[in-house]
């Protein structure tokens, strides 16, 4: 106030952005710190008047580093075209459907055909602590790689059926087709039903310890009222703009 600087403008001028270095030495990739502040400056809450005694408005920007760690995924393709997907991250509000979505997207199959389940240490390789900032990243990545493993194996099966090489087979949106040959194609469900006569079960797996988890930024406006006799603080209104990245499962954000 003494400098006559708008508190959000101060944060926009000094906020972290792509290329700035965090206190732990990590250089920020593309981030949304400044964008969250800009969004709140345009918000009706910030433009509104706070009327009455013992009331105040606070503004803050911050971030969470997000986590990672070892993770595993195991995918069993059933003969009816469904998939049993086993992961090591427990479900904390959407982990399983998010994992199923990431797996299904690679293969171009309906997410409803993927049955995600959490395995214990006797059923799946070691997966580090499950947390809201790391499960979708590390376990989702493991599911992506497990799906790629399934994809490679099914391409080999299609090549066997067509008496050609794997390099001659394309896999797009759940359908395998032979390059430069119209009419030769087979769906995921169709080739799944033929697994017994083309070499047996297909099981995709992945184990990894990924790095590079991005930071999550947010800016908040909070209006409060303080009781001068008791010191009790009541929150009157709170508005937050958060850079959540890509929302894989909307109920998980």
Backbone as numpy.savetxt, mean C-alpha at the origin, in Angstrom:
# Nx Ny Nz CAx CAy CAz Cx Cy Cz
3.30 35.78 14.94 2.47 36.98 14.94 3.34 38.24 14.94
4.42 38.23 15.72 5.29 39.40 15.78 5.93 39.69 14.43
6.15 38.65 13.63 6.77 38.82 12.31 5.73 39.07 11.23
4.46 39.01 11.62 3.36 39.19 10.66 3.44 38.18 9.52
3.79 36.95 9.87 3.86 35.88 8.88 2.71 34.91 9.13
1.97 34.61 8.09 0.90 33.63 8.21 1.51 32.29 8.61
0.96 31.61 9.64 1.58 30.37 10.12 1.65 29.26 9.08
0.68 29.21 8.18 0.75 28.19 7.13 1.76 28.60 6.06
1.81 29.89 5.72 2.82 30.35 4.77 4.22 30.07 5.29
4.40 30.21 6.61 5.71 29.91 7.21 6.09 28.46 6.96
5.12 27.57 7.09 5.39 26.14 6.87 5.60 25.83 5.39
4.86 26.51 4.54 5.05 26.31 3.10 6.45 26.76 2.67
6.91 27.86 3.25 8.23 28.39 2.88 9.37 27.52 3.41
9.14 26.84 4.53 10.23 26.10 5.17 10.02 24.59 5.20
8.93 24.12 4.61 8.61 22.70 4.68 9.55 21.83 3.86
9.62 20.56 4.24 10.45 19.59 3.52 9.84 19.31 2.15
10.70 19.02 1.20 10.26 18.68 -0.15 11.24 17.69 -0.76
10.96 17.29 -1.97 11.84 16.33 -2.64 13.27 16.86 -2.68
14.20 16.03 -2.22 15.61 16.41 -2.24 16.15 16.93 -0.93
15.26 17.36 0.00 15.76 17.80 1.30 16.12 16.60 2.15
17.04 16.80 3.08 17.55 15.70 3.90 16.90 15.71 5.28
16.41 14.53 5.70 15.83 14.41 7.03 16.93 14.39 8.08
16.52 14.51 9.34 17.49 14.55 10.44 18.28 13.25 10.57
17.72 12.13 10.06 18.43 10.86 10.13 19.29 10.60 8.91
19.40 11.60 8.03 20.28 11.48 6.87 19.61 11.06 5.59
18.37 10.58 5.66 17.66 10.12 4.46 17.23 11.32 3.62
17.48 11.23 2.32 17.05 12.29 1.40 15.63 11.98 0.94
14.75 12.96 1.08 13.34 12.74 0.75 13.14 12.51 -0.74
12.34 11.49 -1.09 11.89 11.35 -2.48 10.74 12.32 -2.72
9.86 12.03 -3.66 8.68 12.87 -3.87 7.78 12.74 -2.65
7.48 13.85 -1.98 6.66 13.85 -0.77 5.60 14.95 -0.87
4.66 14.94 0.09 3.56 15.89 0.01 3.45 16.83 1.19
4.56 17.13 1.85 4.51 18.00 3.02 3.92 19.37 2.69
4.48 20.03 1.71 4.02 21.38 1.36 2.60 21.34 0.82
2.28 20.29 0.06 0.94 20.18 -0.51 -0.13 20.07 0.57
0.19 19.39 1.68 -0.80 19.28 2.76 -1.06 20.65 3.40
0.00 21.45 3.53 -0.17 22.79 4.09 -0.97 23.68 3.14
-0.68 23.56 1.85 -1.41 24.35 0.86 -2.90 23.98 0.84
-3.18 22.69 1.02 -4.58 22.25 1.02 -5.34 22.84 2.19
-4.71 22.91 3.37 -5.40 23.45 4.53 -5.54 24.97 4.46
-4.62 25.62 3.80 -4.75 27.08 3.67 -6.00 27.44 2.87
-6.38 26.56 1.95 -7.57 26.80 1.13 -8.85 26.32 1.81
-8.70 25.59 2.91 -9.86 24.97 3.55 -10.70 26.00 4.29
-11.99 25.76 4.33 -12.92 26.66 5.02 -12.60 26.80 6.49
-12.08 25.74 7.10 -11.73 25.80 8.53 -10.71 26.90 8.79
-9.69 26.97 7.96 -8.64 27.96 8.19 -9.14 29.38 7.96
-10.10 29.51 7.08 -10.64 30.84 6.77 -11.68 31.30 7.79
-12.17 30.39 8.61 -13.22 30.73 9.56 -12.66 31.51 10.76
-13.55 32.24 11.43 -13.17 33.01 12.61 -13.38 32.18 13.88
-12.47 32.31 14.81 -12.59 31.64 16.11 -13.00 32.70 17.13
-14.25 32.64 17.55 -14.82 33.70 18.38 -15.04 33.20 19.81
-14.72 34.05 20.78 -14.98 33.72 22.17 -13.71 33.66 22.99
-13.85 33.81 24.33 -12.68 33.79 25.21 -12.13 32.37 25.40
-10.87 32.31 25.78 -10.21 31.06 26.15 -10.17 30.04 25.01
-10.19 30.54 23.81 -10.13 29.66 22.64 -8.87 29.94 21.85
-8.35 28.91 21.22 -7.15 29.09 20.43 -7.11 28.13 19.26
-6.29 28.46 18.29 -6.14 27.63 17.09 -4.68 27.27 16.91
-4.42 25.98 16.80 -3.06 25.51 16.60 -2.88 24.89 15.23
-1.68 25.05 14.68 -1.35 24.49 13.37 -0.01 23.77 13.49
0.06 22.58 12.91 1.30 21.81 12.96 1.43 20.93 11.73
2.67 20.72 11.32 2.99 19.78 10.25 3.96 18.74 10.79
3.84 17.52 10.32 4.74 16.47 10.78 4.74 15.30 9.83
5.50 14.26 10.19 5.58 13.09 9.32 5.86 11.84 10.15
5.60 10.70 9.52 5.94 9.41 10.09 6.83 8.69 9.10
7.90 8.06 9.60 8.92 7.51 8.69 8.44 6.29 7.92
7.44 5.58 8.43 6.95 4.32 7.86 7.99 3.20 8.01
7.49 2.00 8.11 8.37 0.88 8.41 8.45 -0.14 7.30
9.31 -1.13 7.51 9.46 -2.23 6.57 9.96 -3.43 7.36
10.71 -4.30 6.72 11.23 -5.48 7.38 11.00 -6.72 6.54
11.48 -7.88 7.00 11.30 -9.12 6.25 9.82 -9.49 6.12
9.48 -10.09 4.99 8.10 -10.52 4.76 8.09 -11.69 3.78
7.08 -12.54 3.92 6.93 -13.70 3.05 5.49 -13.82 2.57
5.32 -14.45 1.41 3.98 -14.74 0.88 4.04 -16.06 0.14
2.96 -16.82 0.23 2.87 -18.13 -0.41 1.52 -18.24 -1.10
1.52 -18.58 -2.39 0.28 -18.62 -3.16 0.10 -19.99 -3.81
-1.00 -20.67 -3.47 -1.33 -21.96 -4.06 -2.46 -21.78 -5.07
-2.20 -22.12 -6.32 -3.22 -22.01 -7.36 -4.06 -23.28 -7.36
-5.36 -23.12 -7.16 -6.27 -24.25 -7.15 -6.75 -24.57 -8.56
-7.23 -25.79 -8.75 -7.63 -26.22 -10.09 -8.87 -25.50 -10.61
-9.62 -24.84 -9.72 -10.79 -24.09 -10.17 -10.46 -22.63 -10.49
-9.18 -22.28 -10.42 -8.76 -20.92 -10.76 -8.72 -19.96 -9.59
-9.08 -20.43 -8.41 -8.94 -19.59 -7.22 -7.52 -19.76 -6.66
-7.17 -18.88 -5.74 -5.82 -18.91 -5.17 -5.91 -18.78 -3.66
-5.20 -19.64 -2.95 -5.04 -19.49 -1.51 -3.74 -18.73 -1.27
-3.86 -17.54 -0.71 -2.71 -16.67 -0.47 -2.43 -16.60 1.02
-1.27 -17.06 1.42 -0.89 -17.05 2.84 0.16 -15.99 3.07
-0.08 -15.13 4.08 0.86 -14.07 4.42 1.22 -14.17 5.90
2.27 -13.46 6.30 2.71 -13.52 7.68 2.32 -12.32 8.51
1.77 -11.28 7.88 1.33 -10.09 8.62 -0.09 -10.29 9.10
-0.31 -10.11 10.39 -1.67 -10.27 10.91 -2.54 -9.13 10.40
-3.85 -9.35 10.39 -4.77 -8.35 9.87 -5.06 -7.31 10.95
-4.75 -6.05 10.64 -5.00 -4.97 11.60 -5.97 -3.95 11.01
-6.90 -4.43 10.20 -7.91 -3.52 9.68 -7.95 -3.45 8.17
-7.43 -4.45 7.49 -7.47 -4.44 6.03 -6.25 -5.05 5.38
-5.37 -5.67 6.17 -4.14 -6.24 5.63 -4.43 -7.32 4.60
-5.35 -8.23 4.90 -5.62 -9.34 3.98 -6.22 -8.87 2.65
-7.28 -8.05 2.66 -7.79 -7.61 1.35 -6.80 -6.77 0.57
-5.98 -5.97 1.26 -4.96 -5.18 0.56 -3.95 -6.09 -0.11
-3.53 -7.15 0.60 -2.59 -8.12 0.03 -3.20 -8.83 -1.17
-4.48 -9.21 -1.04 -5.16 -9.90 -2.14 -5.27 -9.00 -3.37
-5.53 -7.71 -3.15 -5.64 -6.78 -4.27 -4.32 -6.66 -5.02
-3.22 -6.54 -4.27 -1.92 -6.41 -4.91 -1.55 -7.68 -5.67
-1.90 -8.82 -5.11 -1.62 -10.10 -5.78 -2.46 -10.23 -7.05
-3.76 -9.97 -6.94 -4.67 -10.16 -8.06 -4.36 -9.23 -9.23
-3.90 -8.02 -8.91 -3.62 -7.05 -9.97 -2.53 -7.54 -10.92
-1.52 -8.21 -10.39 -0.43 -8.71 -11.22 -0.94 -9.72 -12.24
-1.84 -10.59 -11.80 -2.32 -11.67 -12.66 -3.56 -11.30 -13.46
-4.16 -10.15 -13.15 -5.35 -9.74 -13.88 -6.55 -10.61 -13.59
-6.65 -11.09 -12.36 -7.78 -11.94 -11.97 -8.63 -11.19 -10.94
-9.90 -11.57 -10.77 -10.75 -10.88 -9.78 -10.20 -11.08 -8.37
-10.23 -10.02 -7.58 -9.73 -10.13 -6.21 -10.57 -11.12 -5.41
-11.83 -11.30 -5.82 -12.70 -12.26 -5.13 -12.21 -13.70 -5.28
-11.36 -13.95 -6.28 -10.83 -15.30 -6.50 -9.59 -15.58 -5.65
-9.16 -14.58 -4.89 -7.98 -14.75 -4.03 -8.44 -14.84 -2.58
-8.09 -15.93 -1.92 -8.48 -16.14 -0.52 -7.27 -15.88 0.37
-7.17 -14.67 0.94 -6.01 -14.36 1.77 -6.18 -14.88 3.19
-5.13 -15.43 3.74 -5.17 -15.93 5.11 -3.83 -15.68 5.78
-3.86 -15.55 7.09 -2.65 -15.31 7.86 -2.13 -16.63 8.40
-0.89 -16.94 8.08 -0.29 -18.19 8.55 0.57 -17.97 9.78
0.73 -19.01 10.58 1.63 -18.91 11.73 3.04 -19.29 11.29
3.95 -19.37 12.23 5.36 -19.62 11.89 5.61 -21.03 11.36
4.62 -21.92 11.48 4.76 -23.25 10.91 4.30 -23.30 9.46
3.59 -22.24 9.03 3.02 -22.25 7.68 3.67 -21.25 6.74
4.37 -20.26 7.28 4.93 -19.20 6.44 6.27 -18.77 7.03
7.15 -18.28 6.18 8.45 -17.81 6.65 8.34 -16.59 7.54
9.44 -16.25 8.17 9.44 -15.15 9.14 9.00 -13.84 8.50
8.07 -13.18 9.15 7.62 -11.85 8.77 7.72 -10.97 10.01
8.38 -9.84 9.88 8.61 -8.99 11.05 7.32 -8.35 11.54
7.44 -7.58 12.59 6.30 -6.99 13.29 5.30 -6.34 12.34
4.03 -6.57 12.61 2.98 -5.95 11.82 2.64 -4.59 12.39
2.68 -3.58 11.53 2.34 -2.22 11.95 1.62 -1.51 10.83
0.87 -0.48 11.19 0.09 0.23 10.20 0.92 0.92 9.14
2.19 1.18 9.43 3.02 1.89 8.46 3.88 0.96 7.61
3.78 -0.36 7.84 4.68 -1.24 7.11 4.05 -2.46 6.46
2.89 -2.91 6.95 2.34 -4.18 6.47 1.98 -4.15 4.99
1.27 -3.11 4.56 0.88 -3.03 3.15 2.09 -2.88 2.25
3.15 -2.27 2.77 4.37 -2.07 1.97 5.15 -3.37 1.83
5.58 -3.94 2.94 6.46 -5.11 2.85 5.71 -6.38 2.44
4.55 -6.64 3.06 3.80 -7.84 2.72 3.14 -7.69 1.35
2.70 -6.49 1.03 2.16 -6.25 -0.31 3.20 -6.50 -1.38
4.43 -6.10 -1.11 5.52 -6.33 -2.05 5.78 -7.83 -2.20
5.75 -8.55 -1.08 5.94 -10.00 -1.13 4.83 -10.65 -1.96
3.60 -10.17 -1.81 2.48 -10.71 -2.60 2.67 -10.41 -4.09
3.16 -9.23 -4.37 3.45 -8.87 -5.77 4.47 -9.83 -6.37
5.54 -10.11 -5.63 6.58 -11.01 -6.15 6.09 -12.45 -6.23
5.25 -12.87 -5.29 4.68 -14.22 -5.35 3.80 -14.37 -6.58
3.05 -13.31 -6.90 2.21 -13.33 -8.11 3.07 -13.39 -9.37
4.19 -12.70 -9.35 5.11 -12.77 -10.50 5.65 -14.18 -10.66
5.90 -14.86 -9.54 6.37 -16.24 -9.58 5.30 -17.15 -10.20
4.05 -16.97 -9.78 2.94 -17.74 -10.37 2.85 -17.46 -11.87
2.97 -16.21 -12.22 2.87 -15.80 -13.63 3.93 -16.50 -14.48
5.17 -16.53 -13.98 6.25 -17.19 -14.73 5.95 -18.67 -14.93
5.46 -19.32 -13.89 5.18 -20.76 -13.99 4.04 -21.06 -14.95
3.00 -20.22 -14.94 1.88 -20.45 -15.84 2.26 -20.19 -17.29
3.13 -19.24 -17.51 3.63 -19.00 -18.87 4.37 -20.23 -19.38
5.15 -20.86 -18.50 5.85 -22.08 -18.89 4.87 -23.21 -19.22
3.77 -23.28 -18.45 2.76 -24.31 -18.73 2.09 -24.07 -20.08
1.78 -22.82 -20.37 1.17 -22.49 -21.66 2.13 -22.81 -22.80
3.40 -22.52 -22.60 4.40 -22.83 -23.63 4.48 -24.33 -23.87
4.34 -25.11 -22.80 4.35 -26.56 -22.92 3.16 -27.05 -23.75
1.99 -26.47 -23.49 0.79 -26.87 -24.23 0.92 -26.55 -25.71
1.53 -25.42 -26.02 1.63 -24.97 -27.40 2.93 -25.39 -28.08
3.74 -26.15 -27.34 5.01 -26.65 -27.88 5.87 -25.50 -28.41
6.03 -24.51 -27.56 6.85 -23.36 -27.91 7.68 -22.97 -26.69
8.30 -21.81 -26.73 9.12 -21.35 -25.61 8.36 -20.33 -24.78
8.80 -20.14 -23.54 8.16 -19.17 -22.66 8.26 -17.76 -23.23
9.32 -17.48 -23.96 9.49 -16.15 -24.56 8.44 -15.86 -25.62
7.78 -16.90 -26.10 6.78 -16.75 -27.15 5.37 -16.56 -26.58
5.27 -16.47 -25.24 3.96 -16.38 -24.59 3.82 -15.04 -23.87
2.68 -14.38 -24.07 2.36 -13.14 -23.38 1.29 -13.40 -22.33
1.34 -12.65 -21.24 0.35 -12.79 -20.17 -0.20 -11.39 -19.89
-1.46 -11.17 -20.25 -2.07 -9.86 -20.07 -3.49 -10.01 -19.56
-3.79 -9.32 -18.46 -5.15 -9.29 -17.91 -5.75 -10.68 -17.73
-4.97 -11.58 -17.18 -5.48 -12.91 -16.88 -5.58 -13.85 -18.06
-5.01 -13.47 -19.20 -5.07 -14.30 -20.40 -3.67 -14.47 -20.97
-3.31 -15.71 -21.27 -2.05 -15.99 -21.94 -2.31 -16.20 -23.42
-1.46 -15.62 -24.24 -1.61 -15.77 -25.69 -0.24 -15.95 -26.32
-0.27 -16.58 -27.47 0.99 -16.81 -28.19 1.26 -15.63 -29.11
2.47 -15.10 -29.02 2.83 -13.95 -29.83 2.74 -14.29 -31.32
2.26 -13.32 -32.08 2.19 -13.46 -33.54 1.39 -14.68 -33.99
0.41 -15.07 -33.16 -0.41 -16.22 -33.53 -1.83 -15.98 -33.03
-2.70 -15.56 -33.91 -4.07 -15.26 -33.50 -4.82 -16.55 -33.19
-5.65 -16.48 -32.16 -6.49 -17.62 -31.83 -5.92 -18.53 -30.77
-4.63 -18.44 -30.50 -4.04 -19.28 -29.46 -3.96 -18.49 -28.16
-4.93 -18.71 -27.30 -4.93 -18.05 -26.00 -5.63 -18.95 -24.99
-5.34 -18.69 -23.73 -5.92 -19.48 -22.65 -6.02 -18.61 -21.40
-7.14 -18.70 -20.69 -7.34 -17.87 -19.51 -6.69 -18.49 -18.28
-6.60 -17.69 -17.24 -6.03 -18.16 -15.97 -6.81 -19.36 -15.46
-8.14 -19.27 -15.47 -8.96 -20.37 -14.97 -8.81 -21.62 -15.82
-8.71 -21.43 -17.12 -8.58 -22.59 -18.01 -7.28 -23.34 -17.78
-6.19 -22.60 -17.66 -4.91 -23.29 -17.48 -4.80 -23.86 -16.07
-5.49 -23.23 -15.10 -5.50 -23.78 -13.74 -6.15 -25.16 -13.73
-7.21 -25.32 -14.53 -7.90 -26.62 -14.59 -7.05 -27.69 -15.25
-5.99 -27.28 -15.96 -5.14 -28.22 -16.69 -3.82 -28.49 -15.97
-3.67 -27.98 -14.76 -2.41 -28.16 -14.04 -2.04 -29.63 -13.83
-2.99 -30.52 -13.52 -2.60 -31.92 -13.29 -1.89 -32.56 -14.48
-2.33 -32.22 -15.71 -1.71 -32.86 -16.87 -0.59 -32.04 -17.50
-0.24 -30.91 -16.88 0.86 -30.10 -17.43 2.05 -29.99 -16.47
2.04 -30.79 -15.42 3.19 -30.75 -14.51 2.86 -30.70 -13.04
1.56 -30.60 -12.71 1.19 -30.62 -11.30 0.94 -29.24 -10.73
0.90 -29.13 -9.41 0.53 -27.88 -8.74 1.47 -26.72 -9.08
0.91 -25.53 -8.99 1.70 -24.30 -9.12 1.62 -23.56 -7.79
2.77 -23.33 -7.21 2.86 -22.61 -5.93 3.85 -21.47 -6.12
3.37 -20.25 -5.92 4.24 -19.09 -6.01 4.68 -18.65 -4.62
5.91 -18.21 -4.50 6.40 -17.78 -3.19 7.33 -16.59 -3.34
7.48 -15.88 -2.24 8.41 -14.75 -2.22 8.83 -14.49 -0.78
10.08 -14.18 -0.60 10.60 -13.75 0.69 11.58 -12.61 0.43
11.40 -11.52 1.15 12.22 -10.34 0.88 12.31 -9.46 2.12
13.18 -8.48 2.04 13.35 -7.48 3.10 13.51 -6.13 2.40
12.40 -5.53 1.96 12.48 -4.35 1.11 12.85 -3.08 1.87
13.47 -2.18 1.17 13.78 -0.86 1.72 13.11 0.19 0.85
13.18 1.43 1.28 12.65 2.51 0.47 11.25 2.95 0.81
10.74 2.56 1.99 9.40 3.01 2.37 9.38 4.53 2.49
8.41 5.15 1.86 8.32 6.60 1.88 7.72 7.13 3.17
7.94 8.41 3.45 7.39 9.04 4.64 5.97 9.52 4.38
5.17 9.55 5.43 3.79 10.04 5.34 3.71 11.40 6.04
3.29 12.43 5.33 3.24 13.79 5.87 1.80 14.22 6.12
1.64 15.14 7.07 0.31 15.67 7.37 0.44 17.07 7.96
-0.60 17.86 7.75 -0.73 19.16 8.40 -2.11 19.21 9.04
-2.17 19.75 10.26 -3.42 19.75 11.02 -3.74 21.15 11.55
-5.04 21.43 11.61 -5.55 22.63 12.27 -6.47 22.16 13.39
-6.24 22.64 14.60 -7.05 22.23 15.74 -7.51 23.47 16.52
-8.81 23.57 16.74 -9.38 24.63 17.57 -9.70 24.05 18.94
-9.28 24.74 20.00 -9.51 24.25 21.35 -10.09 25.36 22.23
-10.67 24.92 23.33 -11.16 25.84 24.35 -10.63 25.35 25.70
-10.07 26.27 26.48 -9.45 25.92 27.76 -10.28 26.48 28.91
-10.59 25.62 29.87 -11.27 26.07 31.08 -10.22 26.69 32.00
-10.28 28.00 32.26 -9.23 28.65 33.06 -9.19 28.20 34.51
-10.27 27.61 35.00 -10.29 27.18 36.40 -9.69 25.79 36.58
-9.98 24.89 35.65 -9.51 23.51 35.79 -8.37 23.15 34.84
-8.19 23.95 33.81 -7.17 23.63 32.81 -7.63 22.60 31.80
-8.87 22.17 31.89 -9.41 21.18 30.96 -9.45 21.76 29.54
-9.00 20.95 28.59 -8.96 21.37 27.19 -9.98 20.57 26.39
-10.85 21.27 25.70 -11.82 20.64 24.82 -11.46 20.94 23.37
-11.45 19.90 22.54 -11.21 20.09 21.12 -12.52 20.47 20.45
-12.56 21.63 19.84 -13.77 22.12 19.20 -13.87 21.67 17.74
-12.72 21.63 17.09 -12.72 21.27 15.67 -11.31 20.86 15.27
-11.23 19.86 14.40 -9.92 19.39 13.93 -10.02 19.04 12.45
-9.12 19.57 11.66 -9.07 19.28 10.23 -7.64 18.87 9.87
-7.51 17.76 9.17 -6.19 17.23 8.82 -6.11 16.97 7.32
-5.02 17.40 6.71 -4.70 17.04 5.33 -3.49 16.12 5.38
-3.63 14.93 4.79 -2.56 13.93 4.90 -2.16 13.41 3.53
-0.86 13.27 3.35 -0.31 12.67 2.13 -0.23 11.17 2.36
-1.23 10.44 1.87 -1.29 9.00 2.14 -0.70 8.17 1.02
-0.27 8.81 -0.06 0.24 8.03 -1.19 -0.91 7.37 -1.93
-0.66 6.20 -2.48 -1.70 5.47 -3.22 -2.51 4.62 -2.25
-3.80 4.83 -2.21 -4.68 4.06 -1.33 -4.98 2.71 -1.98
-4.36 1.65 -1.49 -4.57 0.32 -2.05 -5.95 -0.20 -1.67
-6.27 -0.08 -0.39 -7.57 -0.52 0.11 -8.16 0.65 0.87
-9.25 1.23 0.35 -9.75 2.51 0.86 -10.09 2.46 2.35
-10.53 1.30 2.85 -10.87 1.21 4.27 -9.63 1.05 5.15
-8.47 0.95 4.51 -7.22 0.74 5.25 -6.48 2.06 5.47
-7.02 3.15 4.90 -6.36 4.45 5.03 -6.93 5.18 6.24
